[in-house]
Amino acid sequence: MNYLIIVLQLVVALGILNVWLLRANRATAYRGGNAKNMREEFATYGLPYWFMCVIGVLKVALAVSLLAALWFHNLAQPAAIGMGLLMLGAFIMHLKVKDPISKALPSIAMLAMCAAIALL
C-alpha cells in the first residue's frame, strides 16, 4: 500500500475521531457561527439534534472503516467517498451560515484528503 494513502487515512480517521469523540463538547475555532459545542453548531446550521446523532454515527463508522482499510484495502475507497460527501456537506453548512473561510478549512482539507484516498 502506498505510504501517502496510509498517512491520509490516518489523518482523516484520527481527526474525525478526535472531533466527534474527544472534542464534541468543547469550543474550537472551527465551529459554525458562535457555537461552543457540536450540538450548538448543528443548531446554528438549522439542523435538529437527531440529525447530529446520525451524522456522528456515520462519521465515526467511516473513520473506523478508514482505519480498518489499512488491513482490508477494499474498504478505503467507499469509506473515503462517504466521508468526502459528509465533508462536502460540512463545507456547505459553513457557507450557509456565512462563516469566514477559515472556519471551513478543516472540512475542505478533509474533503481533499478523502478525494485523494478514493482516487489514488
N, C-alpha and C positions, 0 to 999 in steps of 0.2 A: 504494500500500500504506500502511496505517495506520502512523504512526511508533511508536506504542506496541508494535505487534506486532513491528516491526523490532528495537526495543530488547530486547524479551523474547526473541526468537530469538537475538540476540547474547549476552545474559546467560546463557541456558541453554547454548548451544553452547560458548561460550568457557569457562564454568565447568566443564562436563563435560570438555572437552579439557585444561584445567588439572589437574583432579583425576586423570584417568586417564593422561595423558602426561607431565606435569611433576612431579606430587606423589605418584605411586603408591608410591614407596619412602620417603616421608617421613611423619613423625608429624604429625598435626593434632589439634586439639581436638575434632574431629567423628568420629574413628574409633570404631568399635564396641568396647565393652569397653575393654581396656587395649592394644589393638593399636597397633603402631608403624608399620605399613605396610599396604598393601592386602591382601597375602597373609595376614598375621596377622588382619586384620579379617574376611576370609571364613572363616578357621579359627574365629574367635570365634563366628561365626554357625552353625558346624557344616557349612559348605559346602566341597566339595572344590576343589582348585586349578583343575581343568579348568572348573568352573562359573564361577570368577572370570574365566578367559580368555574364555568365551562372553559373559558379561555385559560385559566390557571391549570386546570387538569390537562388540557390539550398541550400547553407549553411544557409542562413538567414531563408528560408522557413522551413528547417529541424529543426533549432534551435527553431523557433516558435512552430513547431509541438511537440518538446520535452517539451516545456512549457505547451502547451495545453494538453499534455498527463498526466499532473498532475490531470486533471479532467476527461479526456477521455482516460482511461488507454490503450485502444486497439491501440492508436497511437504510444505508446512508442517503441514497437519492430520494426515496419517498419521505424520509424524516426531514431532510433539508428543504424539500419543496413545501411540505406542510408548514414548517417553521417560517420559511420565507413568506408564505402567504399571510401568516399571522403578523409578521414584522411589517409587511406592506399595510395591513390594517392598522397597526400601531402608528405608522407614519401618517396615514390618512387622518387618524384621530387627532394627532398633533396639528395638522393643517386645519382641521375642522374648528378647533378652538383658538386658532391663530397664535399658537406658541411660536417663539423665536426658533429658528432652525437649530440652534444649539441644543434645545430640548429634544429634538427629533434625531440628532446624530446617532445615538445608540441603535435606534430602530433601522436607520439607513445602513449603518455598518453591519448589523446582524443580517439584514436583507442581502447585502453584497456578499457576505461570507457564505450564506446559505446558497446563493446562486453559484458561487464558486464550487462548493461541495457538490451540488447537483450536476454541474456541467463538466467537472474535471474527472 
